[in-house]
Structure formats: C-alpha cells, structure tokens
Amino acid sequence: MNWIIVSAVMAWLTAQLIKVIICRVRGNKVTLRIAVGTGGMPSSHSAFVCATAFSSGMVCGFNSAEFALGVTLSAVVIYDALGVRWEAGRHAAAINQMEARLEPTSGFVPLETSLGHRPLEVTAGGLLGIVMAVLIEGIFAQHYL
C-alpha cells in the first residue's frame, strides 16, 4: 500500500470533515458544497499537499528528490490558495453584487465566492497534513511494511 497517498487522502478527508463540523456548530445547513468544496477552515488542499510532502520526507528521506517535489508542489498550491483563488472569490462577490443591482430578476445564478483561503486556514490545513503524515507513516505504516 502506498502510505504517502493514504496520508494525503486521509488529511483531505479529515479537513473536509472538520469543515462540516464547523458548519454544523455554527448552525448552518450542511450541503454537498460544504462537504467537498473549496475554501473554509482548514484548507483541505494545504492538508493534502503538506501530508504528501511530509510523508515523502518520512519515507524517502528529507534530502530526497521526492520530498523536494512535494515541498515545491505544496508551495505552488498554498500560493494559489492565498493569492489567485482568494482574489477570484473577491471578484466573484463583486460580480454577484453588480448583477443583483443591474438585473435583480434575471435568473442569474450567483458565482461561488468561497474559493481561496486566509493565512490561518492554510496554516491549519498544512499543520493538519503534517500531523496526519506523522500518524499514518509513523504509526500505521510501520506495522504493515
């Protein structure tokens, strides 16, 4: 079994579950978009790539090409979440407001605005990914190698 992939998937699933729990605690309706969508606390993208990178380091060594590729991929994904996707969400919100003012009865379907992340959401997702990698690689994988 590829424990690097297991770590990444488990980190993503855990992040998505936490989003659902946070939504419920706040009294909001849980939707499919909340359960599998982007945005929110913690970042499941960051959890996924950080688990991949850290697991690669644990399995292949922290001086390996695999770890270097994982870190590089993580940096790109985190940069995208903090910058490009965050700004795209802000633009979507502005477009939604303009559409509501210009043609309030046009049947316009509002654009999704929760696309990117704040730094705290990305940090929480990254730490979740590292913790999941340690749990999966450090505990479970050792018993099955």
C-alpha positions, 0 to 999 in steps of 0.5 A, spaced: 500 500 500 502 506 498 502 510 505 504 517 502 497 517 498 493 514 504 496 520 508 494 525 503 487 522 502 486 521 509 488 529 511 483 531 505 478 527 508 479 529 515 479 537 513 473 536 509 470 533 515 472 538 520 469 543 515 462 540 516 463 540 523 464 547 523 458 548 519 454 544 523 456 548 530 455 554 527 448 552 525 448 552 518 445 547 513 450 542 511 450 541 503 454 537 498 458 544 497 460 544 504 462 537 504 467 537 498 468 544 496 473 549 496 475 554 501 473 554 509 477 552 515 482 548 514 484 548 507 483 541 505 488 542 499 494 545 504 492 538 508 493 534 502 499 537 499 503 538 506 501 530 508 504 528 501 510 532 502 511 530 509 510 523 508 515 523 502 520 526 507 518 520 512 519 515 507 524 517 502 528 521 506 528 529 507 534 530 502 530 526 497 528 528 490 521 526 492 520 530 498 523 536 494 517 535 489 512 535 494 515 541 498 515 545 491 508 542 489 505 544 496 508 551 495 505 552 488 498 550 491 498 554 498 500 560 493 494 559 489 490 558 495 492 565 498 493 569 492 489 567 485 483 563 488 482 568 494 482 574 489 477 570 484 472 569 490 473 577 491 471 578 484 466 573 484 462 577 490 463 583 486 460 580 480 454 577 484 453 584 487 453 588 480 448 583 477 443 583 483 443 591 482 443 591 474 438 585 473 435 583 480 430 578 476 434 575 471 435 568 473 442 569 474 445 564 478 450 567 483 458 565 482 461 561 488 465 566 492 468 561 497 474 559 493 481 561 496 483 561 503 486 566 509 493 565 512 490 561 518 486 556 514 492 554 510 496 554 516 491 549 519 490 545 513 498 544 512 499 543 520 493 538 519 497 534 513 503 534 517 500 531 523 496 526 519 503 524 515 506 523 522 500 518 524 499 514 518 507 513 516 509 513 523 504 509 526 500 505 521 505 504 516 510 501 520 506 495 522 504 493 515 511 494 511 
